[in-house]
Amino acid sequence: MRALTVTDAEYVNDYQLRLTFSDGTSQVVDFGPFLTNHPHPQHNKYRQLAHFKCFRIDRGNVVWGRDWDLIFPVSQLHQGYVAPAVY
């Protein structure tokens, strides 16, 4: 069985992306709650929509930043949510 990957990502509005997965399903995921409640200063710039919109697909993941500053487990994205990181 192949690992689930993100095959396409499209900006919808605000902090929402429509993600398409390797199993043929798609999901709109709202990253807004994560970004507004996340305590890590490295991610603060992605609260600005201009930076948030600069995502890409890399090795089956939707990522932000040159060094993968922001990335989420594909399994969570597939279920339509992003959970806060535990430090």
GROMACS elastic network, one bead per residue, 0.5 to 0.9 nm:
[ bonds ]
;  ai    aj funct       b0    kb
    2     5     6  0.88365   500
    2    22     6  0.89684   500
    3    22     6  0.84189   500
    4    21     6  0.68242   500
    4    22     6  0.58291   500
    4    23     6  0.69312   500
    4    60     6  0.79518   500
    4    74     6  0.70075   500
    4    75     6  0.74552   500
    4    78     6  0.85928   500
    5    20     6  0.85887   500
    5    21     6  0.55786   500
    5    22     6  0.53351   500
    5    23     6  0.81513   500
    5    59     6  0.79480   500
    5    61     6  0.63468   500
    5    74     6  0.64506   500
    5    75     6  0.86715   500
    6     9     6  0.74752   500
    6    19     6  0.66544   500
    6    20     6  0.58153   500
    6    22     6  0.61631   500
    6    57     6  0.71364   500
    6    58     6  0.87615   500
    6    59     6  0.84238   500
    6    61     6  0.54507   500
    6    62     6  0.66726   500
    6    74     6  0.70302   500
    6    77     6  0.88281   500
    6    78     6  0.86045   500
    7    19     6  0.76007   500
    7    20     6  0.55797   500
    7    21     6  0.52548   500
    7    22     6  0.58875   500
    7    24     6  0.89124   500
    7    57     6  0.72081   500
    7    60     6  0.62259   500
    7    61     6  0.80587   500
    7    62     6  0.87785   500
    8    18     6  0.81152   500
    8    19     6  0.57608   500
    8    21     6  0.70521   500
    8    22     6  0.89911   500
    8    26     6  0.89799   500
    8    56     6  0.88046   500
    8    57     6  0.69740   500
    8    60     6  0.88384   500
    8    62     6  0.83933   500
    9    17     6  0.63691   500
    9    18     6  0.56629   500
    9    20     6  0.63390   500
    9    55     6  0.83545   500
    9    56     6  0.75633   500
    9    57     6  0.72420   500
    9    62     6  0.72365   500
   10    16     6  0.87164   500
   10    17     6  0.54731   500
   10    18     6  0.51451   500
   10    19     6  0.65465   500
   10    20     6  0.86774   500
   11    14     6  0.85033   500
   11    15     6  0.80450   500
   11    16     6  0.63601   500
   11    18     6  0.64142   500
   11    19     6  0.88839   500
   11    53     6  0.68537   500
   12    15     6  0.78126   500
   12    16     6  0.54086   500
   12    17     6  0.52427   500
   12    18     6  0.63585   500
   12    28     6  0.80142   500
   13    16     6  0.53845   500
   13    17     6  0.73531   500
   14    17     6  0.87692   500
   14    30     6  0.82722   500
   14    31     6  0.88476   500
   14    32     6  0.75017   500
   14    49     6  0.72221   500
   15    29     6  0.82521   500
   15    30     6  0.56570   500
   15    31     6  0.52618   500
   15    32     6  0.50036   500
   15    33     6  0.87411   500
   15    35     6  0.85847   500
   15    47     6  0.83302   500
   15    49     6  0.73625   500
   15    52     6  0.72268   500
   15    53     6  0.83543   500
   16    28     6  0.64684   500
   16    29     6  0.54622   500
   16    31     6  0.60318   500
   16    32     6  0.73035   500
   17    27     6  0.81302   500
   17    28     6  0.55165   500
   17    29     6  0.54885   500
   17    30     6  0.67319   500
   17    31     6  0.79639   500
   18    26     6  0.67056   500
   18    27     6  0.55632   500
   18    29     6  0.63834   500
   19    25     6  0.84206   500
   19    26     6  0.53607   500
   19    27     6  0.53549   500
   19    28     6  0.61958   500
   19    29     6  0.73490   500
   19    62     6  0.85383   500
   19    77     6  0.78938   500
   19    78     6  0.80805   500
   20    23     6  0.83485   500
   20    24     6  0.66670   500
   20    25     6  0.58471   500
   20    27     6  0.66347   500
   20    28     6  0.89205   500
   20    78     6  0.85514   500
   21    24     6  0.55241   500
   21    25     6  0.55470   500
   21    26     6  0.60423   500
   21    27     6  0.84112   500
   21    60     6  0.86560   500
   21    74     6  0.87687   500
   21    78     6  0.73231   500
   22    25     6  0.74179   500
   22    60     6  0.86162   500
   23    26     6  0.87964   500
   25    78     6  0.81984   500
   26    78     6  0.76060   500
   27    77     6  0.76002   500
   27    78     6  0.65688   500
   27    79     6  0.76367   500
   27    80     6  0.59415   500
   28    77     6  0.86505   500
   28    80     6  0.64902   500
   28    81     6  0.88869   500
   29    77     6  0.66737   500
   29    78     6  0.86229   500
   29    79     6  0.86997   500
   29    80     6  0.51094   500
   29    81     6  0.59463   500
   29    82     6  0.78396   500
   30    33     6  0.71849   500
   30    34     6  0.83128   500
   30    80     6  0.78116   500
   30    81     6  0.69892   500
   30    82     6  0.79737   500
   31    34     6  0.54237   500
   31    35     6  0.62323   500
   31    36     6  0.87383   500
   31    81     6  0.77670   500
   31    82     6  0.68080   500
   32    35     6  0.51524   500
   32    36     6  0.60709   500
   32    37     6  0.84587   500
   32    47     6  0.79481   500
   33    36     6  0.53008   500
   33    37     6  0.60089   500
   33    38     6  0.81666   500
   33    82     6  0.86098   500
   34    37     6  0.53261   500
   34    38     6  0.55473   500
   34    82     6  0.67692   500
   34    83     6  0.70601   500
   34    84     6  0.62023   500
   35    38     6  0.53344   500
   35    39     6  0.85378   500
   35    43     6  0.73023   500
   35    44     6  0.72981   500
   35    46     6  0.72407   500
   35    47     6  0.61148   500
   36    39     6  0.84168   500
   36    44     6  0.84223   500
   36    47     6  0.71512   500
   37    84     6  0.81064   500
   38    41     6  0.83517   500
   38    43     6  0.77617   500
   38    44     6  0.82846   500
   38    84     6  0.66710   500
   38    85     6  0.79576   500
   39    42     6  0.89593   500
   39    43     6  0.82829   500
   39    44     6  0.84083   500
   40    43     6  0.58484   500
   40    44     6  0.70977   500
   41    44     6  0.51261   500
   41    45     6  0.80474   500
   42    45     6  0.71800   500
   42    46     6  0.87567   500
   42    69     6  0.73097   500
   42    70     6  0.86751   500
   43    46     6  0.56610   500
   43    47     6  0.75908   500
   43    69     6  0.71653   500
   43    70     6  0.68683   500
   44    47     6  0.56135   500
   44    48     6  0.79221   500
   45    48     6  0.57398   500
   45    49     6  0.87310   500
   45    51     6  0.64937   500
   45    52     6  0.78923   500
   46    49     6  0.66629   500
   46    50     6  0.78460   500
   46    51     6  0.51254   500
   46    53     6  0.83710   500
   46    54     6  0.89443   500
   46    64     6  0.83846   500
   46    70     6  0.86228   500
   47    50     6  0.85957   500
   47    51     6  0.74340   500
   47    52     6  0.66024   500
   48    51     6  0.55581   500
   48    52     6  0.62190   500
   48    53     6  0.87488   500
   49    53     6  0.59160   500
   49    54     6  0.86611   500
   50    53     6  0.54967   500
   50    54     6  0.69448   500
   51    54     6  0.53340   500
   51    55     6  0.81113   500
   51    64     6  0.83436   500
   51    65     6  0.87766   500
   52    55     6  0.66688   500
   52    64     6  0.75010   500
   53    64     6  0.87140   500
   54    63     6  0.88513   500
   54    64     6  0.65181   500
   54    65     6  0.77769   500
   55    62     6  0.66216   500
   55    63     6  0.55790   500
   55    65     6  0.73996   500
   56    61     6  0.81264   500
   56    62     6  0.56155   500
   56    63     6  0.55767   500
   56    64     6  0.66009   500
   56    65     6  0.87721   500
   57    60     6  0.61509   500
   57    61     6  0.54393   500
   57    63     6  0.62530   500
   57    64     6  0.89202   500
   58    61     6  0.53330   500
   58    62     6  0.63887   500
   58    63     6  0.67634   500
   59    62     6  0.84746   500
   60    74     6  0.83211   500
   61    71     6  0.72942   500
   61    72     6  0.77799   500
   61    73     6  0.80504   500
   61    74     6  0.67095   500
   62    70     6  0.86434   500
   62    71     6  0.64790   500
   62    72     6  0.75753   500
   62    74     6  0.83274   500
   63    66     6  0.86786   500
   63    67     6  0.88533   500
   63    68     6  0.55830   500
   63    69     6  0.73585   500
   63    70     6  0.57474   500
   63    72     6  0.78402   500
   64    67     6  0.78975   500
   64    68     6  0.55289   500
   64    69     6  0.57102   500
   64    70     6  0.50797   500
   64    71     6  0.67719   500
   65    68     6  0.51075   500
   65    69     6  0.50018   500
   65    70     6  0.68194   500
   66    69     6  0.71094   500
   67    70     6  0.85656   500
   68    71     6  0.62873   500
   71    74     6  0.89062   500
   72    75     6  0.85484   500
   72    76     6  0.73175   500
   72    77     6  0.71582   500
   72    82     6  0.68866   500
   72    83     6  0.84920   500
   73    76     6  0.54722   500
   73    77     6  0.65560   500
   73    78     6  0.87615   500
   73    82     6  0.79977   500
   74    77     6  0.50001   500
   74    78     6  0.60056   500
   74    79     6  0.86400   500
   75    78     6  0.50972   500
   75    79     6  0.64833   500
   75    80     6  0.88819   500
   76    79     6  0.50982   500
   76    80     6  0.63757   500
   76    81     6  0.56314   500
   76    82     6  0.58270   500
   76    83     6  0.75699   500
   77    81     6  0.54927   500
   77    82     6  0.63316   500
   78    81     6  0.77276   500
   79    82     6  0.87014   500
   83    86     6  0.89836   500
